[in-house]
Structure formats: C-alpha cells, structure tokens
Amino acid sequence: MATVILARHGRTNANTGGVLAGRSKGVHLDEVGEQQAAAAGIRVSGVPLVAIVSSPMDRCRQTAGHISKAQAARVAVRTDRDLAEVDYGEWTGQSMKDLVKLPLWKTIQAHPAGVVFPGGESMAKMSARVVSAVRRWDAQIEAEHGSGAVWLLSSHGDPIKAVLADALGMHLDAFQRIVVDPGSLSVVHYSPLRPFVLTMNSKEGDLAHLGARPQTKSPRGRRGDAVVGGGAGPSA
C-alpha cells in the first residue's frame, strides 16, 4: 500500500504555556512553530506528495500549509474531523500543573486505554477513529495513485502516537513510551501483511528517498514480507 508521513503541528503558545489546548479554537503556531513547520516542508520538498490531509484544528492546517507551499507542485490541503485532537472535555484549556494533581492523571500514565476524559472522549475511541481514518485514506490513495504513493497527515501528538502504536503492534497502554515532538515527522509504510515503521519523531534530514522507495519484498518477492537481515534500504 502507500506510505504516510505523519507530521505533528509546530509549537504553539499553549505548548509553551503549559495549557492542554485540545480542541480549543484560536490556537495558532508561535514563531518557533512557524519555523518548525517551514523546516518540515523543506525536508519533504523532494517527495512528490499526492495528498495532504489535516486535522481541522488551525495549528495543523497552518503546518500543512507550510508543507504544501514547499512542494514543487502545490498540493491542496484536505481536512478530516477523524484526525482531530482528542476531545479532552472538561480538561480542555486547563493548566497542566493543575491536571497532574488529579487522580485521572495517574491512570493516563499507566492505563491510557481505560481513560475517559470527563465530558469528552476515551483514549480508546480516539485511537480507533484516527487509526481507521489513516488506513482508510491510505487505501484510497493507493487505489488512486498506486502502491508507491506518498501522502502526508498533519495532526496532533496523541493521535500520531496512537497511529505509531498500532503500526508497531503495541497495546494502547504502551503508547506513552512513544515521543512525538512539535514539528516532527514520522513515517509508516502500509503493506498487505503489516505496517512498516520507517521513521519516528525525526526533526532533521531530507526525506526525498521516500519518493523512490522500493517495494518491501522477501527473497521470494512476496510484497509485504519483512526483509531478513535488514536488506539494502532505499536508494540514495
């Protein structure tokens, strides 16, 4: 199937101010966040993206806009509500220093799969909707552009962590072991048998090689098999 670049939005004032922004309106990239988004665009400028799909939150659409502008041929940014941030309910807009004192905070750290935010959604529901959306978009894009297609998703920390956890075959309770920084890029290639995690939380380096990545094959040439011994990697 296709390959997806998972871009977390650039830094915002909520990030530096210790506020859980969630689905709050009017949260935009700060100066550093703009620089991070522009740098992400440069990193993928050599990859002919066939689609850019964003969370509807302003900070993600801004990040996606920077990446689109860096493409040789401008790619329209589409939005999907299923890629939005977690609905943190009553926690939305609250100070992190206050939230860490609540009993639910310990559950989020140890058993996120069992967390339901008061007045909001559960982590399990978030994971299911985001993973389903990514796989749906990936299948649609492969059908339209072929298995060598590369597309980009602009979303949030927890949703991207959930996608990576699914690709790694991890239980959602273990997804807190994954770090996804603002402005970072992660890469997943889906195949008929399994996803392959190519990059996680990277903040430097040209990703142009993704545009010419060969299909992952076994010694018998079966598409989707893992390469024993590690293989030769993508072309330089």
C-alpha positions in Angstrom: 0.0 0.0 0.0 1.0 3.7 0.2 3.4 5.5 2.6 2.2 8.2 5.0 4.3 10.9 6.6 2.9 11.8 10.0 3.6 15.5 10.7 2.9 16.8 14.2 1.9 20.5 14.1 4.6 23.1 15.1 4.8 24.6 18.5 2.1 26.8 19.9 1.7 29.2 22.8 -0.4 26.6 24.5 2.6 24.2 24.4 5.0 26.6 26.0 2.3 28.0 28.4 1.6 24.5 29.9 -2.0 24.5 28.7 -3.9 21.5 27.4 -5.2 23.1 24.2 -7.2 20.1 22.9 -9.9 21.4 20.6 -9.8 25.0 21.7 -10.3 27.5 18.9 -7.8 30.1 18.1 -4.6 28.1 18.9 -2.0 29.0 16.3 1.6 28.3 15.7 4.0 30.6 17.5 7.2 32.0 15.9 9.1 28.8 16.6 6.2 26.7 15.4 6.1 28.5 12.1 9.9 27.8 11.7 9.3 24.2 12.6 6.5 23.8 10.0 8.6 25.5 7.3 11.5 23.2 8.1 9.3 20.2 7.8 8.2 21.5 4.4 11.8 21.7 3.2 12.5 18.2 4.5 9.7 16.7 2.3 10.1 19.1 -0.6 11.8 16.4 -2.6 8.9 14.0 -2.1 6.1 14.4 -4.7 3.2 14.2 -2.2 0.0 13.0 -3.8 -2.2 14.3 -0.9 -2.0 16.3 2.3 -4.8 15.6 4.8 -5.0 17.6 8.0 -6.9 17.8 11.3 -9.3 20.7 11.2 -7.5 22.4 14.1 -5.9 25.7 13.0 -2.4 24.7 14.1 -2.4 21.6 11.9 -3.8 23.4 8.9 -1.1 26.0 9.3 1.6 23.3 9.4 0.1 21.5 6.4 0.0 24.9 4.5 3.8 25.3 5.0 4.4 21.8 3.7 2.1 22.3 0.7 3.9 25.6 -0.2 7.3 23.7 -0.3 6.1 21.2 -2.9 7.2 21.7 -6.5 3.5 21.4 -7.5 1.2 22.9 -4.9 -0.9 20.2 -3.2 -4.4 21.2 -1.8 -4.9 20.6 1.9 -7.9 18.5 2.8 -9.3 18.2 6.3 -10.8 15.2 8.1 -12.5 15.5 11.5 -11.5 12.0 12.4 -7.9 13.2 12.5 -8.6 15.9 15.1 -7.1 16.2 18.6 -8.5 14.2 21.5 -11.7 15.6 22.9 -10.4 16.3 26.4 -13.8 17.5 27.5 -13.6 19.4 30.8 -9.8 19.2 30.7 -9.7 21.4 27.6 -7.9 24.7 28.2 -6.8 23.7 31.7 -3.3 24.2 33.2 -1.1 21.1 33.1 0.2 21.9 36.5 -3.4 21.5 37.9 -4.2 18.4 35.8 -1.2 16.5 37.1 -2.7 16.7 40.6 -5.9 14.9 39.6 -6.3 11.1 40.2 -7.1 10.5 36.5 -3.6 11.7 35.6 -2.0 8.6 37.1 -4.4 6.5 35.0 -3.4 8.3 31.8 0.2 7.4 32.5 -0.3 3.8 33.5 -3.5 2.7 31.7 -4.5 5.2 28.9 -6.6 2.5 27.2 -9.0 2.8 30.1 -9.2 6.6 30.3 -12.4 8.5 29.5 -12.0 12.3 29.8 -14.8 13.9 31.8 -17.2 15.3 29.3 -15.0 14.2 26.5 -14.0 11.0 24.7 -11.9 8.0 25.6 -8.4 7.4 24.5 -9.5 4.1 23.0 -12.2 5.9 20.9 -9.6 8.4 19.8 -7.2 5.6 18.8 -9.9 3.7 16.9 -11.1 6.7 14.9 -7.6 8.0 14.0 -6.2 4.6 13.0 -9.3 3.8 11.0 -9.1 7.2 9.2 -5.4 6.8 8.4 -5.9 3.3 7.0 -9.0 4.4 5.0 -7.1 7.3 3.5 -4.1 5.1 2.7 -6.2 2.5 0.9 -8.0 5.3 -1.1 -4.7 6.9 -2.0 -3.1 3.6 -3.1 -6.2 2.9 -5.2 -5.9 6.3 -6.9 -2.1 6.6 -7.2 -0.5 3.2 -6.8 1.5 1.5 -4.0 4.4 3.8 -4.4 2.4 6.9 -3.5 3.4 9.1 -0.5 1.0 11.3 1.3 1.2 13.4 4.4 -1.0 13.7 7.5 -0.9 16.8 9.7 -2.2 16.0 13.2 -1.5 16.1 16.9 0.7 14.3 19.4 -1.6 11.8 20.9 -3.3 10.8 17.6 0.1 10.3 15.9 1.3 8.3 18.9 -1.8 6.1 18.5 -1.1 5.5 14.8 2.5 4.6 15.6 1.5 2.3 18.4 -0.9 0.5 16.1 1.7 0.2 13.4 4.2 -1.2 15.9 1.6 -3.7 17.2 1.7 -2.2 20.6 -1.2 -2.1 23.1 -2.6 1.4 23.6 -1.4 1.2 27.3 2.2 1.3 26.0 1.8 4.3 23.7 3.1 6.7 26.3 6.5 5.2 25.6 6.4 7.0 22.2 7.5 10.6 21.9 6.2 12.8 19.1 7.6 16.4 19.4 6.1 19.5 17.7 7.3 19.8 14.1 8.5 16.2 14.0 7.9 13.8 11.2 7.3 10.0 11.5 6.8 7.7 8.5 4.8 4.5 8.1 4.5 2.3 5.0 1.5 0.0 4.9 1.6 -3.3 3.2 -0.9 -6.1 2.8 0.6 -8.1 5.6 1.8 -5.4 8.1 2.8 -1.8 8.5 6.5 -0.9 8.5 7.6 2.0 10.7 10.4 3.7 8.8 10.9 6.8 10.9 9.8 8.1 14.3 9.9 11.6 15.8 12.6 12.8 13.4 13.4 16.5 13.2 16.3 16.7 10.7 17.2 15.1 7.4 16.0 15.1 3.8 13.2 12.6 3.2 13.4 12.7 -0.6 14.3 9.0 -0.7 10.7 8.1 0.2 9.7 9.2 -3.3 11.7 6.3 -4.8 11.4 3.7 -2.0 11.3 0.2 -3.5 8.5 -2.2 -2.5 9.5 -4.3 0.5 9.9 -7.9 -0.7 11.0 -11.2 0.7 13.7 -13.3 -1.1 10.7 -14.9 -2.9 9.4 -11.5 -3.9 6.2 -11.5 -1.9 5.1 -8.0 -1.4 4.8 -7.1 2.3 7.2 -9.7 3.7 9.9 -8.4 6.1 13.4 -8.5 4.7 15.5 -10.9 6.8 18.9 -9.4 7.7 17.7 -5.8 7.2 18.1 -5.5 3.4 19.8 -2.8 1.4 17.5 0.0 2.2 16.2 2.7 -0.1 18.3 4.1 -3.0 20.5 7.0 -2.1 
